[in-house]
Amino acid sequence: MKISIITTVNHNVGDDFVREGIKYLLRQYFKNEKIEFQNIHKHSPITTRYGFEWFRNLRLSNIVDKIIPKNWTKDRVFEADILVQSGAPVYWCHEVGGGHCYQNEWYNPLIKERFLKNKNAILLNLAAGTCQRYHSDGSEFCEKCNTYIKEFYDLAKVTTVRDTLAKVVLSKIGIDVPVIPCSSIFAIDEHGLKNEGEEYVVVNYMKGGAHYTFGQKIDIEKWEREFKKFYFELKEKERVIVSCHNQKEVDETLELDPKAEIFFAKDDYLEYMKFYSKAKFGIMNRVHGAFMMASYGKPSIIIGNDSRARMAEEIGLKHYFVNDVDYELLNREYEFLKSGANNFNNRFKVIKEKAYKDYMKALSVL
């Protein structure tokens, strides 16, 4: 069985965590099948062609992909028995600073121009999420985005979502889908990794609390000031390592503290998974860093400015809008995390067991 995954490759370790969890779940469901997985870098859809994995310039690769006939190269979509959209924000609609989900770069070349011509393939949309303003109620989605969402749902044999807002967005256009925690919590199972102890507290800092602002009035200076005060006091009590998922976060951390102990392993998701296995707990802007620690039974809090932070609810973690966070709140949450976060380890075991059963049930229509 050939399974091709629409994901990112050597781009974002959070996406890697999501994809590796999906691979584990599919291996479990198809236990008696020999599976060959192939990855497609969605930000440059030409990477679905064998021999073009290196081509990352979207504008140029789009032109080349249109010029070269589809049947001239081996293609991961055309050869797939199953095509999987792997996690990530799939539903977004912004008049300011974020564009619209129907405009994404991969849907037309991979789904419309390829998948629809592969009469034997099945499409799965697993762990799909939103990326809206933090306080969104889902009512802002435009007609074109809703048309895309409905079309994508109709084409997929299975759709699961990873946050409650995504369920709300789909329910507003008459679609009912299950909310199941992000598949990233199963990534460690794909690689046989275990909790390796509690050696350090992990923090992650992003200016403004996330990648985008979507027109929200984010108090960037306040977040920097309050985090910095908390962070330097925390260093006096604990060994603190700042986890950075990209070079920008490394640079921003060094601006805060030139002597910071930093973990950065560019694009090496396995090294990040091993790093998080030795954490005590986390204070995080990066959602998937928190999810990775949770998979080992380690609690975190997530501070963000968009709806991705609200995924935390599905695995029993607290989340906060960045503008509402100050030094006092961070200290209270530190004490909560240090005390075990209301027996998080045991609570999470129950959540993960249910999530596994829910994924198997969702896949049972195959």
Disulfide bonds with the S-S distance in Angstrom:
none
